[in-house]
Amino acid sequence: DGGRIEFLGSDLTRAAPEVRAWRGLGRAFQIVQPFPEMSVRENLMVGALYGKPGTPLPRARAVVREVLELTGLGSKAEYPAGELSLLEDKRLELARALATQPKLLLLDEVMAGLRPAEAQEAVRLVQKIRASGVSVLFIEHLMPVVRALADRVVVMDYGQVIAEGSYPEVAQNPRVREAYLGRTA
């Protein structure tokens, strides 16, 4: 409930979402909320124009093309967002965040609700995003996803940090095992 958001030397704790985007923070959520009547491309244009004020229209269009290619949504570019599958919705959520051209992408349980094969596909997408030079900070409860993506893991229990380190280190931590599996683990 409390805390501060400091990014690249700026305190963004009370900053409006658009100011955070302008400063280089992108975010995607567990519950996707696209503009359902707009096409996938139009949804991304909102992000491209919103993320960097004063972005010329040709540059925004170029960003959208790049993001469509990166996320594999190119074939769905003209589809209404309201007609996408859950996995495509999740891709669109990531794509909208990427269209803001973030330096750091914050992901809040974006894999929730996906079947294991879909989660693996989403993991590959996040790996591509990281490879493109965007840093990623994520909250996730699916341990295979954490294992596949995290360089460093911080485990919290009731708002308190109980462990941090590599995935193997925290997976073997007795406090982590107790928090996730109960005392009998």
C-alpha positions as CSV (number, residue, x, y, z in Angstrom):
1,D,0.0,0.0,0.0
2,G,2.9,2.3,0.6
3,G,6.2,3.0,-1.0
4,R,7.8,5.1,-3.6
5,I,8.4,4.9,-7.3
6,E,11.8,6.3,-8.3
7,F,13.0,5.8,-11.8
8,L,16.0,7.3,-13.5
9,G,16.4,9.9,-10.8
10,S,12.7,11.1,-10.8
11,D,10.2,10.5,-8.1
12,L,7.1,9.2,-10.0
13,T,5.1,8.1,-6.9
14,R,2.3,10.6,-7.4
15,A,2.8,11.1,-11.1
16,A,-0.1,10.5,-13.5
17,P,0.0,7.4,-15.7
18,E,0.8,9.4,-18.7
19,V,3.8,11.1,-17.0
20,R,5.1,7.7,-16.0
21,A,4.8,6.6,-19.6
22,W,6.5,9.8,-20.9
23,R,9.4,9.0,-18.5
24,G,9.9,5.5,-19.9
25,L,7.7,3.2,-17.7
26,G,5.4,0.8,-19.6
27,R,3.0,-1.5,-17.9
28,A,0.7,-4.4,-18.7
29,F,-1.9,-6.0,-16.4
30,Q,-3.5,-9.3,-15.6
31,I,-6.9,-8.0,-16.6
32,V,-6.7,-6.8,-20.2
33,Q,-8.8,-3.8,-21.1
34,P,-8.4,-3.1,-24.8
35,F,-10.6,-0.7,-26.7
36,P,-12.8,-3.5,-28.0
37,E,-14.4,-1.6,-30.9
38,M,-11.0,-0.4,-32.2
39,S,-8.7,-2.5,-34.3
40,V,-5.5,-4.0,-32.9
41,R,-3.6,-1.4,-34.9
42,E,-5.7,1.5,-33.5
43,N,-5.2,0.2,-30.0
44,L,-1.4,0.3,-30.6
45,M,-1.6,3.8,-32.1
46,V,-3.1,5.0,-28.8
47,G,-0.1,3.7,-27.0
48,A,2.4,5.0,-29.6
49,L,0.9,8.5,-29.5
50,Y,0.2,8.6,-25.7
51,G,3.6,7.2,-24.7
52,K,5.7,10.0,-26.1
53,P,3.9,13.4,-26.5
54,G,4.6,15.1,-29.7
55,T,5.4,11.9,-31.6
56,P,4.9,12.6,-35.3
57,L,2.2,10.4,-36.9
58,P,4.7,8.7,-39.3
59,R,6.9,7.8,-36.3
60,A,3.9,6.4,-34.4
61,R,3.0,4.3,-37.4
62,A,6.5,2.9,-37.6
63,V,6.5,2.0,-33.9
64,V,3.2,0.2,-34.4
65,R,4.6,-1.8,-37.3
66,E,7.6,-2.8,-35.2
67,V,5.5,-3.8,-32.3
68,L,3.1,-5.8,-34.5
69,E,6.0,-7.7,-35.9
70,L,7.7,-8.3,-32.5
71,T,4.5,-9.5,-30.8
72,G,3.3,-11.6,-33.7
73,L,0.0,-9.6,-34.0
74,G,0.6,-8.5,-37.6
75,S,-2.0,-10.8,-39.1
76,K,-4.5,-9.5,-36.6
77,A,-3.7,-5.8,-37.1
78,E,-7.1,-4.9,-38.6
79,Y,-9.2,-7.2,-36.3
80,P,-11.4,-5.6,-33.7
81,A,-9.7,-6.0,-30.4
82,G,-12.9,-7.4,-28.9
83,E,-12.7,-10.5,-31.2
84,L,-9.3,-11.7,-30.0
85,S,-8.6,-14.9,-28.0
86,L,-7.3,-14.7,-24.4
87,L,-3.7,-15.3,-25.6
88,E,-4.1,-12.6,-28.3
89,D,-5.6,-10.3,-25.7
90,K,-2.5,-10.8,-23.5
91,R,-0.2,-10.1,-26.5
92,L,-2.2,-7.0,-27.3
93,E,-1.8,-5.9,-23.6
94,L,2.0,-6.3,-23.9
95,A,2.0,-4.7,-27.4
96,R,0.1,-1.6,-26.1
97,A,2.7,-1.2,-23.4
98,L,5.5,-1.6,-25.9
99,A,4.0,1.0,-28.2
100,T,4.8,3.6,-25.5
101,Q,8.5,2.8,-26.2
102,P,9.3,2.1,-22.5
103,K,12.8,1.7,-21.1
104,L,11.3,-0.5,-18.3
105,L,8.2,-2.7,-18.8
106,L,6.2,-3.6,-15.6
107,L,4.2,-6.8,-16.0
108,D,1.5,-7.6,-13.3
109,E,0.6,-11.3,-13.6
110,V,0.1,-11.0,-17.4
111,M,0.3,-14.8,-17.7
112,A,-2.7,-15.4,-15.4
113,G,-5.4,-17.5,-17.0
114,L,-3.2,-18.9,-19.7
115,R,-2.9,-22.7,-20.3
116,P,0.7,-24.0,-19.9
117,A,1.4,-24.0,-23.7
118,E,0.0,-20.5,-24.0
119,A,2.2,-19.4,-21.0
120,Q,5.2,-20.8,-22.7
121,E,4.4,-18.8,-25.8
122,A,4.0,-15.7,-23.7
123,V,7.4,-16.4,-22.1
124,R,9.0,-16.6,-25.5
125,L,7.4,-13.2,-26.3
126,V,8.8,-11.6,-23.1
127,Q,12.2,-13.1,-23.9
128,K,12.0,-11.4,-27.3
129,I,11.1,-8.1,-25.6
130,R,14.1,-8.4,-23.3
131,A,16.3,-9.2,-26.2
132,S,15.1,-6.0,-27.9
133,G,16.7,-4.0,-25.1
134,V,13.7,-3.3,-22.9
135,S,14.2,-4.1,-19.2
136,V,11.4,-6.2,-17.6
137,L,10.2,-6.2,-14.0
138,F,7.3,-8.6,-13.3
139,I,5.0,-10.0,-10.7
140,E,4.1,-13.6,-11.3
141,H,2.9,-16.6,-9.3
142,L,3.6,-19.2,-12.0
143,M,6.9,-20.7,-11.0
144,P,7.8,-22.1,-14.4
145,V,7.4,-18.6,-15.8
146,V,9.6,-17.1,-13.0
147,R,12.2,-19.8,-13.6
148,A,12.3,-19.1,-17.4
149,L,12.4,-15.3,-17.2
150,A,13.9,-14.0,-13.9
151,D,17.6,-13.2,-13.6
152,R,16.9,-12.2,-10.0
153,V,13.9,-13.1,-7.8
154,V,12.4,-11.2,-4.9
155,V,9.8,-13.1,-2.9
156,M,7.3,-11.3,-0.7
157,D,4.9,-12.6,1.8
158,Y,2.3,-10.3,3.2
159,G,4.2,-7.3,1.9
160,Q,7.5,-8.3,3.4
161,V,10.6,-9.4,1.5
162,I,11.4,-12.9,2.7
163,A,14.1,-13.9,0.1
164,E,16.0,-12.6,-2.9
165,G,18.5,-14.1,-5.2
166,S,18.6,-16.4,-8.2
167,Y,15.6,-18.7,-8.9
168,P,17.5,-21.9,-7.5
169,E,18.5,-20.0,-4.4
170,V,15.0,-18.8,-3.5
171,A,13.3,-22.1,-4.6
172,Q,15.4,-23.8,-1.9
173,N,14.8,-21.2,0.8
174,P,12.8,-22.7,3.7
175,R,10.8,-19.5,4.3
176,V,9.8,-19.4,0.6
177,R,8.7,-23.0,0.6
178,E,6.7,-22.4,3.8
179,A,5.0,-19.3,2.4
180,Y,4.0,-21.0,-0.8
181,L,3.5,-24.6,0.3
182,G,2.6,-24.4,4.0
183,R,4.5,-25.7,7.1
184,T,4.4,-29.3,6.0
185,A,6.5,-28.8,2.9
